[in-house]
């Protein structure tokens, strides 16, 4: 279909909801932050959270400007957590953490990562978690539309794409209308500035940082804005700043097709349990047929819709970790039953899915769309979707689909251009389904003093994990404890006992 007809068809459905677009604000230079922000005294107390309380963590609040160019204006209150160094005499500083997303709550990260850190690292650092601005306990944004994600697959035709365009435009309008001033400052650059306020509030001259996935982009932005305040930094599953975020998702298409085949190889070995097929080819065919059969046989319950737009997203959610293989098989069995008109427990289905993707859709939209402007023309997205259908039959329609960002106000600042000599440690995985390996190579090139640790032969997102690769974990812990990185880029192997049989 010609681009002009696509635009007319899609824009006719989105004209009303897309009208919330606002003009761009000015680009601001960095300026000193007033002492009333940088000299706060945190009031550490119980977190009232079972995970953090069990880990012995404490929580506090830090106030930051909504707009750093206008520090006398509105403020936000950030929630932070702390697990203190086990040996006060050896303490060398703070290790600030971010779990990724964008939209991931980070308050629990110090507790969740304690088993990965060596006794020496635990002795030397206060491990600090934070809910980034707009998320969780940090003045959460709310888009009012109860969707679990802003990412969908475009379906099989123009009508499905128009449906997604309408949802995207409606989501953008609802988000902006709730609090347009606040929403536009929920950005990565401002979160990096928040990190620097936290550094100052905690009395540190320099920051140590561990960021995973989107947290690698946040860490890279921090190095560009405050490079002289970086001590030791680990970036796990790096993002190429130039590809963030549209290119990042486009890069996910091919690797997830490979990952589906990898999972299908496992599922074929367990045909006695799941009956998807006895060969990887049969399993893939079964999955593709399930998506097609869901057209016109949608399943809805507990505020969650399962159809051709969301089944690929279930796959995207579960494929990043081989230990999720059985869970994914059981989820697809449940979905197949529902599509065939049989019984399905939607609460149980949602619990299985969202236990592994605890992201905030509202915050995800605010951060992604506020960081970088997206193409406005729906025909641009549809052309890319159509171009990838043959080579990416399951994931091309997701990786190239339109999102709320196409209807979002222009960002208040230009995106950060990354290029510096900060000596960070990068961890990248050859078969990472979320941040393709090429993304890590690109960030490595933009930060030439970085060291790259590659995890080979592993379908995994984020490699610093319990028991996955002693080589990776030893390298990270040695660096954090001593400051010593590998003399050259390094390739690590996984422990294959970690993988499900």
C-alpha positions as CSV (number, residue, x, y, z in Angstrom):
1,X,0.0,0.0,0.0
2,X,1.4,3.5,-0.9
3,X,2.8,5.5,2.0
4,X,0.2,8.2,1.5
5,X,-2.7,5.8,2.0
6,X,-1.0,4.3,5.0
7,X,-0.7,7.7,6.6
8,X,-4.3,8.6,5.8
9,X,-5.6,5.3,7.2
10,X,-3.5,5.4,10.4
11,X,-3.7,9.1,11.1
12,X,-7.5,9.0,10.7
13,X,-7.5,6.7,13.7
14,X,-5.1,8.7,15.8
15,X,-5.9,12.3,14.9
16,X,-7.7,13.1,18.2
17,X,-5.4,11.3,20.6
18,X,-2.2,12.6,18.9
19,X,-3.1,16.2,19.5
20,X,-1.2,16.4,22.8
21,X,2.2,17.2,21.2
22,X,3.9,20.1,22.8
23,X,6.8,22.3,21.6
24,X,10.4,21.4,22.5
25,X,12.1,23.2,25.4
26,X,15.5,24.7,25.3
27,X,18.7,22.7,25.6
28,X,20.4,23.5,28.9
29,X,24.1,23.5,29.8
30,X,25.3,22.0,33.0
31,X,25.3,24.4,36.0
32,X,26.1,24.0,39.7
33,X,23.3,22.5,41.8
34,X,22.4,24.6,44.9
35,X,23.7,23.5,48.3
36,X,20.2,22.9,49.6
37,X,20.1,19.8,47.3
38,X,23.8,18.6,47.6
39,X,24.1,19.1,51.4
40,X,21.0,17.2,52.5
41,X,21.3,14.8,55.5
42,X,19.5,11.5,54.7
43,X,17.2,10.1,57.4
44,X,18.0,6.4,57.2
45,X,15.2,4.2,58.6
46,X,13.4,0.9,57.9
47,X,12.5,0.3,54.3
48,X,9.2,-1.4,55.2
49,X,10.0,-3.9,52.4
50,X,10.4,-7.6,53.2
51,X,13.3,-8.1,50.7
52,X,15.2,-5.1,51.8
53,X,14.5,-5.6,55.5
54,X,15.7,-9.2,55.3
55,X,19.0,-7.9,53.7
56,X,19.5,-5.4,56.5
57,X,19.0,-2.4,54.3
58,X,17.8,1.0,55.3
59,X,16.0,3.6,53.2
60,X,15.9,7.4,52.9
61,X,14.7,10.2,50.7
62,X,16.6,12.7,48.6
63,X,15.0,15.8,47.2
64,X,16.1,16.9,43.7
65,X,15.0,19.6,41.2
66,X,12.4,18.6,38.7
67,X,14.3,20.8,36.1
68,X,18.0,21.3,36.9
69,X,18.0,24.5,34.8
70,X,15.3,25.9,37.2
71,X,16.3,24.6,40.7
72,X,14.0,27.1,42.4
73,X,11.0,25.4,40.8
74,X,9.3,22.1,41.4
75,X,11.1,19.3,43.1
76,X,11.0,15.5,43.2
77,X,11.6,13.2,46.1
78,X,13.7,10.1,45.3
79,X,13.7,6.9,47.3
80,X,17.1,5.3,47.9
81,X,18.3,2.2,49.8
82,X,21.6,1.2,51.4
83,X,23.2,-2.0,52.6
84,X,26.3,-0.7,54.5
85,X,29.8,-2.0,54.0
86,X,30.5,-5.1,56.3
87,X,33.9,-3.7,57.4
88,X,33.8,0.0,58.2
89,X,37.6,0.2,58.4
90,X,37.9,-1.1,54.8
91,X,35.1,1.0,53.4
92,X,36.1,2.9,50.3
93,X,32.8,4.4,49.1
94,X,29.4,3.8,47.6
95,X,28.4,1.4,44.8
96,X,25.3,2.9,43.2
97,X,23.2,0.4,41.2
98,X,20.6,0.4,38.4
99,X,18.7,-2.7,37.2
100,X,17.7,-1.5,33.8
101,X,14.4,-0.9,32.0
102,X,13.8,1.9,31.5
103,X,11.1,1.7,34.1
104,X,12.8,-0.8,36.4
105,X,12.6,-0.1,40.2
106,X,16.1,-0.2,41.7
107,X,15.4,0.1,45.4
108,X,15.8,-3.7,45.9
109,X,18.8,-4.1,43.8
110,X,21.4,-4.0,46.7
111,X,19.5,-7.0,48.2
112,X,19.1,-8.9,45.0
113,X,22.8,-8.6,44.0
114,X,24.4,-9.4,47.4
115,X,25.0,-13.0,46.6
116,X,26.9,-12.1,43.4
117,X,29.3,-9.8,45.2
118,X,32.5,-11.1,46.9
119,X,33.2,-10.7,50.6
120,X,35.9,-8.1,49.7
121,X,33.4,-6.0,47.7
122,X,30.8,-6.3,50.5
123,X,33.4,-5.1,53.0
124,X,34.4,-2.1,51.0
125,X,31.2,-0.6,49.7
126,X,27.9,0.7,50.8
127,X,25.6,-0.8,48.1
128,X,23.1,1.9,47.1
129,X,19.8,1.3,45.3
130,X,17.5,3.9,43.9
131,X,14.1,4.1,42.2
132,X,14.9,6.5,39.4
133,X,12.8,9.6,39.1
134,X,9.2,8.8,38.0
135,X,9.4,5.2,39.2
136,X,8.3,3.4,42.4
137,X,9.0,5.5,45.5
138,X,10.5,8.4,43.4
139,X,7.4,10.4,42.6
140,X,6.0,7.8,40.3
141,X,4.4,8.9,37.0
142,X,1.0,7.6,36.0
143,X,-0.3,7.4,32.5
144,X,-3.8,6.4,33.7
145,X,-4.2,3.8,30.9
146,X,-3.8,0.4,32.4
147,X,-1.5,-1.3,29.9
148,X,1.3,-3.6,31.0
149,X,3.7,-2.3,28.3
150,X,4.0,0.3,25.6
151,X,5.5,-2.4,23.2
152,X,3.4,-4.5,21.0
153,X,3.7,-6.6,17.8
154,X,2.0,-5.0,14.9
155,X,0.0,-8.1,13.9
156,X,-0.3,-9.3,10.4
157,X,-1.9,-6.5,8.4
158,X,-2.5,-2.7,8.2
159,X,-5.6,-3.0,10.4
160,X,-3.5,-4.4,13.2
161,X,-0.9,-1.8,12.8
162,X,-3.6,0.9,12.9
163,X,-4.9,-0.6,16.2
164,X,-1.4,-0.3,17.7
165,X,-1.1,3.3,16.4
166,X,-4.3,4.2,18.1
167,X,-3.2,2.7,21.4
168,X,0.2,4.4,21.1
169,X,-1.4,7.8,20.5
170,X,-3.9,7.3,23.3
171,X,-1.2,6.3,25.7
172,X,0.9,9.4,24.8
173,X,-2.1,11.7,25.2
174,X,-3.0,10.2,28.6
175,X,0.5,10.4,29.9
176,X,1.0,14.0,28.9
177,X,-2.4,15.1,30.1
178,X,-1.8,13.8,33.6
179,X,1.1,16.2,34.5
180,X,2.8,17.5,31.3
181,X,5.4,19.6,33.2
182,X,6.6,16.7,35.4
183,X,6.5,14.1,32.6
184,X,8.9,16.0,30.3
185,X,11.7,15.9,32.9
186,X,11.6,12.2,33.6
187,X,14.7,11.6,31.4
188,X,18.0,9.8,31.6
189,X,20.0,13.0,31.6
190,X,18.1,14.1,34.7
191,X,18.5,10.7,36.4
192,X,22.2,11.0,35.8
193,X,22.1,14.4,37.5
194,X,20.1,12.8,40.3
195,X,22.9,10.3,40.7
196,X,25.4,13.1,41.2
197,X,23.2,14.7,43.8
198,X,23.0,11.4,45.6
199,X,26.8,11.1,45.4
200,X,27.2,14.5,47.0
201,X,24.5,13.9,49.7
202,X,26.3,10.7,50.7
203,X,29.5,12.7,51.1
204,X,31.5,11.0,48.3
205,X,33.9,12.7,45.9
206,X,33.5,10.0,43.3
207,X,30.9,7.4,42.4
208,X,31.2,3.6,41.8
209,X,28.4,2.2,39.7
210,X,26.9,-1.1,38.5
211,X,24.3,-0.7,35.8
212,X,22.6,-3.5,33.7
213,X,20.8,-3.1,30.4
214,X,19.3,0.4,30.3
215,X,21.5,1.0,33.3
216,X,24.4,0.9,30.9
217,X,23.0,3.8,29.0
218,X,22.4,5.7,32.2
219,X,26.0,5.0,33.3
220,X,27.4,6.1,29.9
221,X,25.5,9.3,30.1
222,X,26.9,9.9,33.6
223,X,30.4,9.4,32.4
224,X,29.8,12.0,29.7
225,X,28.3,14.6,32.1
226,X,30.5,13.9,35.2
227,X,33.4,11.8,34.0
228,X,35.8,13.2,36.5
229,X,33.6,11.9,39.3
230,X,33.7,8.3,38.2
231,X,35.8,5.8,40.1
232,X,34.9,2.2,39.1
233,X,32.0,1.4,36.8
234,X,30.6,-1.9,35.5
235,X,28.2,-1.8,32.6
236,X,26.5,-5.2,32.1
237,X,24.8,-5.8,28.7
238,X,25.6,-2.5,27.1
239,X,23.5,-0.3,24.8
240,X,24.9,1.6,21.9
241,X,23.9,5.2,22.7
242,X,23.4,5.9,19.0
243,X,20.9,3.0,18.6
244,X,19.0,3.8,21.8
245,X,16.0,3.3,21.7
246,X,14.5,2.7,18.2
247,X,17.6,1.1,16.8
248,X,17.9,-1.0,20.0
249,X,14.6,-2.6,19.4
250,X,15.3,-3.1,15.7
251,X,18.4,-4.9,16.7
252,X,16.3,-7.2,18.9
253,X,14.5,-8.7,15.9
254,X,17.1,-11.0,14.4
255,X,18.6,-12.1,17.8
256,X,15.2,-13.1,19.1
257,X,14.5,-15.1,16.0
258,X,17.7,-17.0,16.8
259,X,16.7,-17.3,20.4
260,X,13.3,-18.8,19.5
261,X,15.1,-21.5,17.5
262,X,17.5,-22.1,20.5
263,X,14.5,-22.5,22.8
264,X,12.8,-24.7,20.2
265,X,15.7,-27.0,20.3
266,X,15.2,-27.4,24.1
267,X,11.5,-27.8,23.8
268,X,11.8,-30.5,21.1
269,X,13.9,-32.5,23.6
270,X,10.9,-32.4,26.0
271,X,8.1,-33.2,23.5
272,X,6.9,-35.9,26.0
273,X,5.9,-33.0,28.3
274,X,4.8,-30.2,26.0
275,X,3.9,-31.9,22.6
276,X,5.0,-28.9,20.5
277,X,7.0,-31.1,18.2
278,X,10.0,-33.5,18.1
279,X,12.3,-31.2,16.1
280,X,13.2,-27.5,16.5
281,X,11.5,-26.8,13.1
282,X,8.3,-28.4,14.3
283,X,8.3,-26.4,17.5
284,X,8.9,-23.1,15.7
285,X,6.1,-23.9,13.3
286,X,3.8,-24.7,16.3
287,X,4.6,-21.3,17.8
288,X,4.1,-19.4,14.6
289,X,0.8,-21.2,14.1
290,X,-0.3,-20.3,17.6
291,X,0.2,-16.6,16.9
292,X,-1.8,-16.9,13.6
293,X,-4.6,-18.9,15.4
294,X,-4.9,-16.2,18.0
295,X,-6.3,-13.8,15.3
296,X,-10.0,-13.6,16.1
297,X,-9.6,-15.9,19.1
298,X,-8.3,-13.3,21.6
299,X,-8.2,-14.1,25.3
300,X,-9.0,-11.4,27.8
301,X,-9.1,-11.4,31.5
302,X,-7.9,-9.5,34.6
303,X,-7.1,-6.5,32.4
304,X,-4.7,-8.5,30.1
305,X,-5.2,-9.3,26.4
306,X,-3.6,-12.2,24.7
307,X,-3.6,-12.0,20.9
308,X,-1.3,-11.7,17.9
309,X,0.0,-8.4,19.3
310,X,1.0,-9.7,22.7
311,X,2.1,-13.4,22.2
312,X,5.3,-12.2,20.5
313,X,5.9,-10.0,23.5
314,X,5.5,-12.9,25.9
315,X,8.3,-14.6,23.9
316,X,10.4,-11.5,24.1
317,X,9.9,-11.4,27.9
318,X,10.9,-15.0,28.5
319,X,13.6,-15.8,25.9
320,X,16.4,-13.8,27.6
321,X,17.2,-16.5,30.1
322,X,17.4,-20.3,29.5
323,X,16.3,-20.9,33.0
324,X,12.9,-19.6,32.0
325,X,12.6,-22.4,29.3
326,X,10.1,-24.5,31.3
327,X,8.1,-21.4,32.3
328,X,7.8,-20.3,28.7
329,X,6.6,-23.7,27.6
330,X,4.0,-23.8,30.3
331,X,2.8,-20.3,29.4
332,X,2.4,-21.2,25.7
333,X,0.5,-24.3,26.7
334,X,-1.9,-22.1,28.7
335,X,-2.2,-19.7,25.8
336,X,-2.9,-22.5,23.3
337,X,-5.7,-23.8,25.6
338,X,-7.2,-20.3,25.7
339,X,-7.0,-19.7,22.0
340,X,-8.7,-23.1,21.4
341,X,-11.6,-22.0,23.6
342,X,-10.5,-24.0,26.6
343,X,-9.9,-22.9,30.2
344,X,-7.2,-20.5,31.1
345,X,-6.3,-18.9,34.5
346,X,-5.4,-15.3,33.5
347,X,-4.2,-14.3,36.9
348,X,-1.8,-17.3,36.9
349,X,-0.7,-16.4,33.4
350,X,0.0,-12.8,34.3
351,X,1.9,-13.8,37.4
352,X,4.2,-16.1,35.4
353,X,4.9,-13.3,32.8
354,X,5.3,-10.3,35.0
355,X,7.4,-12.0,37.6
356,X,10.3,-11.8,35.1
357,X,9.5,-8.3,33.6
358,X,8.7,-6.0,36.5
359,X,8.7,-2.8,34.5
360,X,6.6,0.3,34.9
361,X,4.9,1.0,31.5
362,X,4.3,4.7,32.4
363,X,7.9,5.3,33.4
364,X,9.2,3.4,30.4
365,X,7.2,5.6,28.1
366,X,8.3,8.8,29.9
367,X,12.0,8.0,29.8
368,X,12.3,6.5,26.3
369,X,10.1,9.1,24.7
370,X,11.6,12.0,26.7
371,X,15.2,11.0,25.9
372,X,15.1,11.1,22.1
373,X,12.6,12.1,19.5
374,X,11.0,9.4,17.4
375,X,9.9,9.5,13.7
376,X,6.4,10.9,13.5
377,X,5.3,9.3,10.2
378,X,3.3,6.0,10.8
379,X,4.2,5.0,7.3
380,X,7.9,4.9,8.3
381,X,7.2,2.2,10.9
382,X,4.8,0.2,8.7
383,X,7.4,0.1,5.9
384,X,10.0,-1.3,8.3
385,X,7.5,-3.9,9.6
386,X,6.7,-5.1,6.1
387,X,10.4,-5.2,5.1
388,X,11.2,-7.6,8.0
389,X,8.2,-10.0,7.8
390,X,10.0,-12.6,5.7
391,X,13.3,-12.7,7.6
392,X,11.8,-12.1,11.1
393,X,8.4,-13.8,10.9
394,X,7.8,-13.6,14.7
395,X,9.6,-10.6,15.9
396,X,10.0,-8.2,13.0
397,X,6.5,-6.7,13.6
398,X,7.5,-6.0,17.2
399,X,11.0,-4.7,16.6
400,X,9.9,-2.2,14.1
401,X,6.5,-1.3,15.4
402,X,5.2,2.2,16.3
403,X,5.1,3.3,20.0
404,X,3.8,6.1,22.0
405,X,7.0,8.0,21.3
406,X,5.8,8.8,17.8
407,X,3.1,11.0,19.4
408,X,5.2,12.4,22.3
409,X,6.2,16.0,22.9
410,X,9.7,16.8,21.6
411,X,12.4,16.2,24.3
412,X,13.4,19.2,26.4
413,X,17.1,18.4,25.7
414,X,19.1,16.8,22.9
415,X,20.3,13.3,23.6
416,X,23.7,12.8,25.0
417,X,26.5,12.1,22.6
418,X,28.8,9.5,24.2
419,X,32.5,9.6,23.5
420,X,35.1,9.7,26.4
421,X,38.0,7.9,27.9
422,X,36.4,6.8,31.2
423,X,38.0,3.4,32.0
424,X,34.9,1.3,32.6
425,X,34.4,-2.5,32.5
426,X,31.8,-3.7,29.9
427,X,30.1,-7.1,30.0
428,X,28.5,-8.3,26.8
429,X,26.9,-11.5,25.7
430,X,27.2,-13.0,22.2
431,X,23.5,-14.1,22.2
432,X,21.9,-11.4,24.3
433,X,18.3,-11.0,23.2
434,X,17.7,-7.6,24.7
435,X,20.9,-5.7,23.9
436,X,22.5,-7.3,20.9
437,X,26.2,-8.0,21.0
438,X,26.9,-5.4,18.4
439,X,25.5,-2.8,20.8
440,X,28.2,-3.6,23.3
441,X,30.9,-3.5,20.6
442,X,29.7,-0.1,19.6
443,X,29.8,1.3,23.2
444,X,33.3,-0.2,23.6
445,X,34.4,1.8,20.5
446,X,32.9,5.0,21.8
447,X,34.7,4.5,25.1
448,X,38.2,3.3,23.9
449,X,39.6,3.0,27.5
450,X,37.0,0.5,28.4
451,X,37.7,-3.2,28.7
452,X,35.2,-5.7,27.2
453,X,34.4,-9.0,28.8
454,X,32.5,-11.2,26.4
455,X,30.4,-14.1,27.6
456,X,30.3,-16.8,24.8
457,X,27.7,-19.3,23.8
458,X,25.0,-18.0,26.1
459,X,21.4,-16.9,25.5
460,X,21.2,-14.5,28.4
461,X,20.6,-10.9,29.2
462,X,23.0,-9.6,31.9
463,X,25.9,-12.0,32.7
464,X,26.8,-11.1,36.3
465,X,24.6,-13.8,37.8
466,X,24.9,-16.5,40.5
467,X,26.8,-19.5,39.1
468,X,26.5,-18.6,35.4
469,X,30.1,-17.8,34.8
470,X,32.8,-17.9,37.5
471,X,35.1,-16.1,34.9
472,X,32.7,-13.1,34.6
473,X,32.0,-12.9,38.3
474,X,35.7,-13.1,39.3
475,X,36.6,-10.4,36.8
476,X,33.8,-8.1,38.1
477,X,34.6,-8.7,41.8
478,X,38.3,-8.3,41.3
479,X,37.8,-5.0,39.6
480,X,35.4,-3.6,42.2
481,X,37.6,-4.8,45.1
482,X,41.0,-3.8,43.7
483,X,40.5,-1.6,40.6
484,X,42.4,-4.1,38.4
485,X,40.8,-4.8,35.1
486,X,41.9,-7.5,32.6
487,X,45.0,-6.3,30.7
488,X,43.1,-6.8,27.4
489,X,39.6,-7.7,26.3
490,X,38.6,-11.1,27.6
491,X,36.2,-13.9,26.6
492,X,34.6,-16.0,29.3
493,X,32.8,-19.3,29.0
494,X,29.6,-20.2,31.0
495,X,29.3,-23.0,33.4
496,X,27.1,-25.4,31.4
497,X,25.8,-27.0,34.6
498,X,23.8,-23.7,35.0
499,X,21.6,-24.5,32.0
500,X,18.3,-26.5,32.2
501,X,18.6,-30.0,30.8
